[in-house]
Amino acid sequence: MAEHLIHTYGTSALRVIELGEQNQKSKSMGTNERIHPDYPFLKSEIAYATRHEMAVKPTDILCRRVPIAFLNKEAAEQILPEVAEIMGKEHKWSSATKT
């Protein structure tokens, strides 16, 4: 998993992990847990991309940041609600916006 983060985020990989640790302590979403058990992508990557990389739509996450949509369409559909929930917390979306 560490190789994935370093490959994807380079020198920012530690920031992704730190964000996940902060979220764990504050009981926020976007921790360093996997978003899907079959893939190495972390919930903290979603929070990081939303907060620091201007990801504004779930497709930004599922296609570009953690490209599960290209690897497994069913897995992407499974995690879509949680991706929207994490992004919603970061962007302070209303319930209607998340759906």
N, C-alpha and C positions, 0 to 999 in steps of 0.2 A: 504494500500500500504506500509506503514511503516513496518508493520509486515513482509511482504514479503522480504523487503530489509534486515532487521535485521536477519531474518531466513537464508537468502541466503549468506549475506556478514558478519554477525556478527559485529565485531569491525570495519570493513572496510566500513560499510554502510554509515557512514558520509562522507567518501572519495568519494563514488559514487555520493552522493547528491552534494557535493562541486564541483566535476568535472562538473556535469550538470549545476550548477549555473555559473561556469566560462565560460562554452561553451555558455550559454545564453547571458552573457555579451559581449562576443567576437563575437556573432552571428555565432558561429560554430555549426556543427551538434552535436548530442549527448547530448541534453538537458534533463531535467527532465520531459519530456512529455512521455506519453505512446507510445510504438511502435505500439500497436494495441489496439483499444478501448475496446475490450472484455477481455483483460488480464492486470495484474498489472505491467508488465515488462516495464522498462524505456529505452529510447534511451541512457541515460547516462550509463546504465549497459553495453551496447554494446561497447561504447567508453572505459569504464573502463576495461572490459575484454580484449579488443584489446591492450590497452596500458600497463596494469599491470599483465595480466594473460596469456600472450602469445597465445591468440586466433588468429589464422592465416587464418582460412577458415570460411565462413559463416556457415557451418555445425557445427563448434565449438560453435558458438553462438546459433544457432537454436536448437541444440540437448543437449548441456551441460549447457550453461550459462543462457539462457532464453528458457527453453525447450518447446517452442511452437510446434515444430515439432512432439512431442509425444502427445500433447494435441489436436491439430487441424491442420491437414496437409494443408488445404486450407488457414488458417490464416498464416501459415509459408510461403506458396508460395506468399501470398499477400505482406508480409513484406520483403521478400528476397531482392528485389532491394534496399530498404532503408538500410537494414543491410549491404549490399555490399558497398553502398555509404558511410556510416559512417566508416566502416572498411577501405575503400579506402582512406578516408581523414586521418585517423590515420596512416596508413602504407605508405601513399603517392603513392598509386597505380596509374598506367596509366588507361585510359578508357578501354583499351583492357583487362587488368587484372581483372577489375571489372565484366566483362561479362562472 
